[in-house]
Amino acid sequence: MITLTKQTSYTSQIIDITGDIREAIIKRGITDGIALVFLPHSTAGLLIFENSDISLRRELLTTLNRLLEEKNYIHPNARAHLKTAFLKNSISLIIKNGKVMLGKWQGIFLIELDGPRKRQLYIKVISDGT
């Protein structure tokens, strides 16, 4: 298993981790199989999302903010927890010929919703044995 650490800088932030994931998979030397990426946090999420137009990332954060307006929640950072419920905490990736299979306009993103914080990601790469 591979552990990645990412330091976030802002309360809400979208970080492209595609390169980090690809590098971790290359280091394992597996050419065909799957990779499971898990984020063990309840105020951050993972997402495969459009990677060429940064304005869409801003729109995603704006949309999450609109869905969950500022108000007096009982839990101190409830808004971040509730936003994360719309995201994923793990993603599965197919590896073929040593490459992560993503669409032309897709990337893998860490979505910070209660930063700045240090976030851990765990990656398990499994060969298909062929």
C-alpha positions as CSV (number, residue, x, y, z in Angstrom):
1,M,0.0,0.0,0.0
2,I,1.2,3.5,-0.8
3,T,0.5,6.5,1.4
4,L,0.4,10.0,0.0
5,T,0.2,13.2,2.0
6,K,-1.2,16.4,0.6
7,Q,-1.1,19.7,2.5
8,T,-4.1,21.9,1.6
9,S,-3.8,25.7,1.8
10,Y,-7.4,27.0,1.9
11,T,-10.7,26.3,3.5
12,S,-12.2,25.0,0.2
13,Q,-9.8,23.9,-2.5
14,I,-9.6,21.5,-5.4
15,I,-6.2,19.9,-6.0
16,D,-5.4,17.9,-9.1
17,I,-3.7,14.7,-7.8
18,T,-3.7,12.8,-11.1
19,G,0.1,13.0,-11.4
20,D,0.6,11.9,-7.9
21,I,-1.6,8.8,-8.4
22,R,0.1,8.0,-11.7
23,E,3.5,8.2,-10.2
24,A,2.5,6.0,-7.2
25,I,1.2,3.4,-9.6
26,I,4.4,3.5,-11.8
27,K,6.5,2.9,-8.7
28,R,4.6,-0.3,-8.0
29,G,5.6,-1.6,-11.4
30,I,2.2,-3.0,-12.2
31,T,1.2,-2.8,-15.8
32,D,-2.3,-4.2,-15.7
33,G,-4.7,-4.2,-12.8
34,I,-6.6,-1.9,-10.6
35,A,-5.8,0.8,-8.1
36,L,-8.1,1.8,-5.2
37,V,-7.5,5.3,-3.8
38,F,-9.0,5.9,-0.3
39,L,-9.2,9.1,1.6
40,P,-9.9,8.6,5.3
41,H,-11.3,12.0,6.1
42,S,-14.9,13.2,6.5
43,T,-14.4,16.8,5.5
44,A,-12.6,16.1,2.2
45,G,-13.5,14.0,-0.8
46,L,-12.2,12.5,-4.1
47,L,-13.6,13.0,-7.5
48,I,-12.9,12.2,-11.1
49,F,-13.7,15.5,-12.8
50,E,-13.1,17.6,-15.9
51,N,-9.4,18.6,-15.9
52,S,-8.9,21.2,-18.7
53,D,-11.0,24.1,-17.6
54,I,-10.2,25.4,-14.1
55,S,-13.4,27.5,-14.0
56,L,-15.4,24.3,-13.6
57,R,-13.5,23.6,-10.4
58,R,-14.6,27.0,-9.1
59,E,-18.2,26.2,-10.2
60,L,-18.1,23.0,-8.3
61,L,-17.1,24.7,-5.0
62,T,-19.7,27.4,-5.7
63,T,-22.4,24.8,-6.3
64,L,-21.6,23.0,-3.0
65,N,-21.7,26.4,-1.2
66,R,-25.1,27.1,-2.7
67,L,-26.5,23.7,-1.8
68,L,-25.5,24.1,1.9
69,E,-25.8,27.8,2.9
70,E,-24.2,29.3,5.9
71,K,-26.3,28.9,9.0
72,N,-26.0,27.9,12.6
73,Y,-25.4,24.2,12.4
74,I,-25.1,22.3,15.7
75,H,-21.8,20.7,14.8
76,P,-18.9,23.2,14.5
77,N,-17.9,22.2,10.9
78,A,-21.1,20.5,9.9
79,R,-21.2,22.3,6.6
80,A,-18.0,20.7,5.5
81,H,-19.2,17.3,6.5
82,L,-22.5,17.8,4.7
83,K,-20.7,19.0,1.5
84,T,-18.5,15.9,1.6
85,A,-21.6,13.7,1.6
86,F,-22.0,14.7,-2.1
87,L,-18.5,13.4,-2.9
88,K,-16.6,10.1,-2.7
89,N,-14.0,8.9,-0.2
90,S,-12.7,6.3,-2.6
91,I,-12.2,5.7,-6.3
92,S,-11.3,2.7,-8.3
93,L,-9.0,3.0,-11.4
94,I,-8.2,0.6,-14.2
95,I,-4.5,0.3,-15.1
96,K,-3.7,-0.9,-18.6
97,N,-0.2,-1.0,-20.1
98,G,1.1,0.9,-17.0
99,K,-1.3,3.8,-17.4
100,V,-4.4,4.9,-15.5
101,M,-7.4,4.7,-17.8
102,L,-9.0,8.1,-17.7
103,G,-11.0,9.9,-20.4
104,K,-9.3,12.7,-22.4
105,W,-10.8,15.4,-20.2
106,Q,-10.7,13.6,-16.8
107,G,-8.4,14.1,-13.8
108,I,-8.4,12.8,-10.2
109,F,-9.0,15.5,-7.6
110,L,-8.8,15.9,-3.9
111,I,-11.6,18.3,-2.7
112,E,-10.8,20.1,0.5
113,L,-13.8,21.5,2.4
114,D,-12.4,22.2,5.9
115,G,-8.8,23.3,5.4
116,P,-6.1,24.0,5.6
117,R,-5.2,20.5,6.6
118,K,-2.8,17.7,6.0
119,R,-4.6,14.9,4.2
120,Q,-3.6,11.3,3.8
121,L,-4.5,9.2,0.8
122,Y,-4.0,5.4,0.7
123,I,-3.5,3.7,-2.7
124,K,-3.7,-0.1,-3.1
125,V,-2.5,-1.4,-6.5
126,I,-3.5,-4.9,-7.5
127,S,-2.1,-6.7,-10.5
128,D,-4.6,-8.7,-12.6
129,G,-1.9,-11.4,-12.9
130,T,-1.7,-11.5,-16.7
